[in-house]
Amino acid sequence: MHETTKKITLNTLYQIIGKVITMSVTIAATIIVTRTFGRQGYGAFSLMQTFPALFFIIADFGLNAIVTIV
């Protein structure tokens, strides 16, 4: 196997492992919040998480990607 192919394979594997871990933590957090607060509480929690994320996306406006490239 070429060195480049080996690097690509390992990087892909690490990305998949990272994605599985991230999804597992997200699912666990969702289960914990849902069981703790119920449907109404989870809805409020979800709304509380969505608004700051929306404002962050609007405020960022892609500047982070531009600064990273330069």
DSSP file (Angstrom, degrees, kcal/mol; ACC not computed):
  #  RESIDUE AA STRUCTURE BP1 BP2  ACC     N-H-->O    O-->H-N    N-H-->O    O-->H-N    TCO  KAPPA ALPHA  PHI   PSI    X-CA   Y-CA   Z-CA
    1    1 A M              0   0    0      0, 0.0     2,-0.0     0, 0.0     0, 0.0   0.000 360.0 360.0 360.0 134.3    0.0    0.0    0.0
    2    2 A H     >  -     0   0    0      1,-0.1     4,-2.2     4,-0.0     5,-0.2  -0.304 360.0-116.0 -68.1 156.8    1.3    3.4   -0.9
    3    3 A E  H  > S+     0   0    0      1,-0.2     4,-2.3     2,-0.2     5,-0.2   0.884 115.8  51.0 -61.6 -40.4    2.0    5.9    1.9
    4    4 A T  H  > S+     0   0    0      2,-0.2     4,-2.5     1,-0.2    -1,-0.2   0.918 110.1  48.9 -65.2 -43.5   -0.7    8.3    0.6
    5    5 A T  H  > S+     0   0    0      1,-0.2     4,-2.4     2,-0.2    -1,-0.2   0.891 111.0  51.0 -63.0 -39.4   -3.3    5.5    0.4
    6    6 A K  H  X S+     0   0    0     -4,-2.2     4,-2.5     2,-0.2    -1,-0.2   0.911 110.7  48.2 -64.4 -42.8   -2.4    4.5    4.0
    7    7 A K  H  X S+     0   0    0     -4,-2.3     4,-2.8     2,-0.2     5,-0.2   0.915 112.4  48.6 -63.4 -43.9   -2.8    8.0    5.3
    8    8 A I  H  X S+     0   0    0     -4,-2.5     4,-2.4     2,-0.2    -2,-0.2   0.914 112.1  49.4 -63.0 -42.9   -6.1    8.5    3.5
    9    9 A T  H  X S+     0   0    0     -4,-2.4     4,-2.3     2,-0.2    -2,-0.2   0.929 113.5  45.4 -63.0 -46.3   -7.4    5.2    4.9
   10   10 A L  H  X S+     0   0    0     -4,-2.5     4,-2.7     2,-0.2    -2,-0.2   0.912 113.1  50.0 -64.9 -42.8   -6.3    6.0    8.5
   11   11 A N  H  X S+     0   0    0     -4,-2.8     4,-2.2     2,-0.2    -1,-0.2   0.900 111.3  49.2 -62.8 -40.1   -7.7    9.5    8.3
   12   12 A T  H  X S+     0   0    0     -4,-2.4     4,-2.3    -5,-0.2    -1,-0.2   0.914 111.2  49.8 -63.8 -42.9  -11.0    8.2    7.0
   13   13 A L  H  X S+     0   0    0     -4,-2.3     4,-2.5     1,-0.2    -2,-0.2   0.917 110.7  49.5 -62.2 -44.1  -11.1    5.6    9.8
   14   14 A Y  H  X S+     0   0    0     -4,-2.7     4,-2.5     1,-0.2    -1,-0.2   0.881 110.0  51.6 -63.2 -38.1  -10.4    8.3   12.4
   15   15 A Q  H  X S+     0   0    0     -4,-2.2     4,-2.2     2,-0.2    -1,-0.2   0.910 110.8  47.9 -64.3 -42.1  -13.2   10.5   11.0
   16   16 A I  H  X S+     0   0    0     -4,-2.3     4,-2.3     2,-0.2    -2,-0.2   0.922 112.5  48.5 -65.1 -44.3  -15.7    7.6   11.1
   17   17 A I  H  X S+     0   0    0     -4,-2.5     4,-2.3     1,-0.2    -2,-0.2   0.921 112.1  49.4 -62.2 -44.1  -14.7    6.7   14.7
   18   18 A G  H  X S+     0   0    0     -4,-2.5     4,-2.5     1,-0.2    -1,-0.2   0.888 110.5  50.2 -61.5 -40.1  -15.0   10.4   15.7
   19   19 A K  H  X S+     0   0    0     -4,-2.2     4,-2.6     2,-0.2    -1,-0.2   0.893 110.0  50.2 -66.5 -40.4  -18.5   10.6   14.1
   20   20 A V  H  X S+     0   0    0     -4,-2.3     4,-2.3     2,-0.2    -2,-0.2   0.915 112.2  47.4 -64.5 -42.9  -19.6    7.5   15.9
   21   21 A I  H  X S+     0   0    0     -4,-2.3     4,-2.4     2,-0.2    -2,-0.2   0.927 112.9  48.8 -63.8 -44.9  -18.4    8.9   19.3
   22   22 A T  H  X S+     0   0    0     -4,-2.5     4,-2.2     1,-0.2    -2,-0.2   0.918 112.6  47.5 -61.6 -44.5  -20.1   12.2   18.6
   23   23 A M  H  X S+     0   0    0     -4,-2.6     4,-2.6     1,-0.2    -1,-0.2   0.888 110.8  52.5 -64.7 -38.5  -23.4   10.6   17.6
   24   24 A S  H  X S+     0   0    0     -4,-2.3     4,-2.5     2,-0.2    -2,-0.2   0.918 110.6  46.4 -63.9 -43.9  -23.3    8.4   20.7
   25   25 A V  H  X S+     0   0    0     -4,-2.4     4,-2.6     2,-0.2    -1,-0.2   0.903 112.8  50.7 -65.1 -40.7  -22.8   11.3   23.0
   26   26 A T  H  X S+     0   0    0     -4,-2.2     4,-2.3     2,-0.2    -2,-0.2   0.917 112.0  46.5 -62.9 -44.3  -25.5   13.3   21.3
   27   27 A I  H  X S+     0   0    0     -4,-2.6     4,-2.4     2,-0.2    -2,-0.2   0.912 113.1  49.6 -64.8 -42.6  -28.0   10.4   21.6
   28   28 A A  H  X S+     0   0    0     -4,-2.5     4,-2.5     2,-0.2    -2,-0.2   0.917 111.6  48.4 -63.0 -43.0  -27.1    9.8   25.2
   29   29 A A  H  X S+     0   0    0     -4,-2.6     4,-2.7     1,-0.2     5,-0.2   0.900 111.1  51.0 -64.0 -40.3  -27.5   13.5   26.0
   30   30 A T  H  X S+     0   0    0     -4,-2.3     4,-2.5     2,-0.2     5,-0.2   0.914 111.1  48.1 -63.2 -42.9  -30.9   13.5   24.2
   31   31 A I  H  X S+     0   0    0     -4,-2.4     4,-2.5     2,-0.2     5,-0.2   0.923 113.0  48.0 -63.7 -44.3  -32.1   10.5   26.2
   32   32 A I  H  X S+     0   0    0     -4,-2.5     4,-2.0     2,-0.2    -2,-0.2   0.929 114.5  44.9 -63.8 -45.6  -30.9   12.0   29.5
   33   33 A V  H  X S+     0   0    0     -4,-2.7     4,-2.8     2,-0.2     5,-0.4   0.910 114.0  49.9 -66.1 -41.5  -32.6   15.4   28.9
   34   34 A T  H  X S+     0   0    0     -4,-2.5     4,-2.1    -5,-0.2    -2,-0.2   0.921 113.4  44.9 -64.3 -44.1  -35.8   13.8   27.6
   35   35 A R  H  < S+     0   0    0     -4,-2.5    -1,-0.2    -5,-0.2    -2,-0.2   0.839 117.3  45.9 -69.4 -31.6  -36.1   11.5   30.6
   36   36 A T  H  < S+     0   0    0     -4,-2.0    -2,-0.2    -5,-0.2    -1,-0.2   0.928 128.0  21.6 -76.8 -45.7  -35.3   14.3   33.0
   37   37 A F  H  X S-     0   0    0     -4,-2.8     4,-1.2     1,-0.2    -3,-0.2   0.577  95.6-141.0-103.7 -12.1  -37.5   17.0   31.7
   38   38 A G  H  X  -     0   0    0     -4,-2.1     4,-2.3    -5,-0.4    -1,-0.2  -0.254  48.5 -47.6  78.2-172.0  -40.2   15.2   29.7
   39   39 A R  H  > S+     0   0    0      2,-0.2     4,-2.2     1,-0.2    -1,-0.2   0.933 138.4  46.2 -64.9 -47.9  -41.7   16.3   26.4
   40   40 A Q  H  > S+     0   0    0      1,-0.2     4,-2.1     2,-0.2    -1,-0.2   0.927 115.1  46.8 -62.8 -45.1  -42.4   19.9   27.3
   41   41 A G  H  X S+     0   0    0     -4,-1.2     4,-2.5     1,-0.2    -1,-0.2   0.875 111.2  51.4 -66.1 -37.9  -39.0   20.3   28.9
   42   42 A Y  H  X S+     0   0    0     -4,-2.3     4,-2.8     2,-0.2    -1,-0.2   0.884 108.3  52.7 -66.8 -36.9  -37.2   18.8   26.0
   43   43 A G  H  X S+     0   0    0     -4,-2.2     4,-2.2     2,-0.2    -2,-0.2   0.920 111.5  45.5 -62.7 -43.0  -39.0   21.1   23.6
   44   44 A A  H  X S+     0   0    0     -4,-2.1     4,-2.5     2,-0.2    -2,-0.2   0.904 113.3  50.6 -66.0 -40.6  -37.9   24.1   25.6
   45   45 A F  H  X S+     0   0    0     -4,-2.5     4,-1.7     2,-0.2    -2,-0.2   0.913 110.5  49.1 -62.2 -43.5  -34.4   22.7   25.8
   46   46 A S  H  X S+     0   0    0     -4,-2.8     4,-1.9     2,-0.2    -2,-0.2   0.906 111.8  48.5 -63.3 -42.8  -34.3   22.2   22.0
   47   47 A L  H  X S+     0   0    0     -4,-2.2     4,-2.0     1,-0.2    -1,-0.2   0.902 109.1  53.8 -63.4 -41.0  -35.6   25.7   21.4
   48   48 A M  H  < S+     0   0    0     -4,-2.5    -1,-0.2     1,-0.2    -2,-0.2   0.833 112.2  44.9 -63.5 -32.4  -33.0   27.1   23.8
   49   49 A Q  H  X S+     0   0    0     -4,-1.7     4,-1.2    -5,-0.1    -1,-0.2   0.814 110.6  54.1 -79.4 -31.6  -30.3   25.3   21.8
   50   50 A T  H  X S+     0   0    0     -4,-1.9     4,-2.5     2,-0.2     5,-0.2   0.905 101.5  55.3 -73.8 -43.3  -31.6   26.3   18.4
   51   51 A F  H  X S+     0   0    0     -4,-2.0     4,-2.4     1,-0.2     5,-0.2   0.938 109.2  44.8 -61.1 -50.4  -31.8   30.1   18.9
   52   52 A P  H  > S+     0   0    0      0, 0.0     4,-2.3     0, 0.0    -1,-0.2   0.894 113.4  52.4 -61.6 -36.0  -28.1   30.6   19.9
   53   53 A A  H  X S+     0   0    0     -4,-1.2     4,-2.2     2,-0.2    -2,-0.2   0.915 109.7  49.0 -63.9 -41.9  -27.0   28.3   17.1
   54   54 A L  H  X S+     0   0    0     -4,-2.5     4,-2.2     1,-0.2    -1,-0.2   0.929 112.9  46.5 -62.7 -46.0  -29.0   30.3   14.6
   55   55 A F  H  X S+     0   0    0     -4,-2.4     4,-2.8     1,-0.2    -1,-0.2   0.852 110.3  54.0 -67.3 -33.5  -27.6   33.6   15.8
   56   56 A F  H  X S+     0   0    0     -4,-2.3     4,-2.8    -5,-0.2     5,-0.2   0.917 108.6  48.9 -64.6 -42.3  -24.1   32.2   15.8
   57   57 A I  H  X S+     0   0    0     -4,-2.2     4,-2.1     2,-0.2     5,-0.2   0.921 114.1  45.8 -63.3 -43.2  -24.4   31.2   12.2
   58   58 A I  H  < S+     0   0    0     -4,-2.2    -2,-0.2     1,-0.2    -1,-0.2   0.922 115.9  45.7 -65.5 -43.7  -25.7   34.6   11.2
   59   59 A A  H  < S+     0   0    0     -4,-2.8    -2,-0.2     1,-0.2    -1,-0.2   0.874 112.8  49.5 -68.9 -37.6  -23.0   36.4   13.2
   60   60 A D  H >< S-     0   0    0     -4,-2.8     3,-2.5    -5,-0.2    -1,-0.2   0.927  77.2-179.9 -68.1 -44.8  -20.2   34.2   11.9
   61   61 A F  T 3< S-     0   0    0     -4,-2.1    -3,-0.1     1,-0.3    -1,-0.1   0.735  72.5 -62.2  51.0  29.5  -21.4   34.7    8.2
   62   62 A G  T 3> S+     0   0    0     -5,-0.2     4,-1.5     1,-0.1    -1,-0.3   0.543 103.5 126.4  80.6   6.3  -18.6   32.5    7.0
   63   63 A L  H <>  +     0   0    0     -3,-2.5     4,-2.6     1,-0.2     5,-0.2   0.836  66.7  61.3 -67.5 -31.3  -15.8   34.7    8.2
   64   64 A N  H  > S+     0   0    0      1,-0.2     4,-2.0     2,-0.2    -1,-0.2   0.912 105.2  47.3 -61.2 -42.8  -14.1   31.8   10.1
   65   65 A A  H  > S+     0   0    0      2,-0.2     4,-1.7    -3,-0.2    -1,-0.2   0.877 112.0  50.6 -67.0 -37.1  -13.6   29.9    6.9
   66   66 A I  H  X S+     0   0    0     -4,-1.5     4,-1.8     2,-0.2    -2,-0.2   0.924 111.3  47.1 -66.8 -44.4  -12.2   33.0    5.1
   67   67 A V  H  < S+     0   0    0     -4,-2.6    -1,-0.2     1,-0.2    -2,-0.2   0.865 109.7  54.6 -66.1 -35.6   -9.7   33.7    8.0
   68   68 A T  H  < S+     0   0    0     -4,-2.0    -1,-0.2    -5,-0.2    -2,-0.2   0.880 108.0  49.2 -65.2 -38.3   -8.7   30.1    8.0
   69   69 A I  H  <        0   0    0     -4,-1.7    -2,-0.2     1,-0.3    -1,-0.2   0.895 360.0 360.0 -68.8 -40.8   -7.8   30.1    4.3
   70   70 A V     <        0   0    0     -4,-1.8    -1,-0.3    -5,-0.1    -2,-0.2   0.484 360.0 360.0 -73.9 360.0   -5.8   33.3    4.5
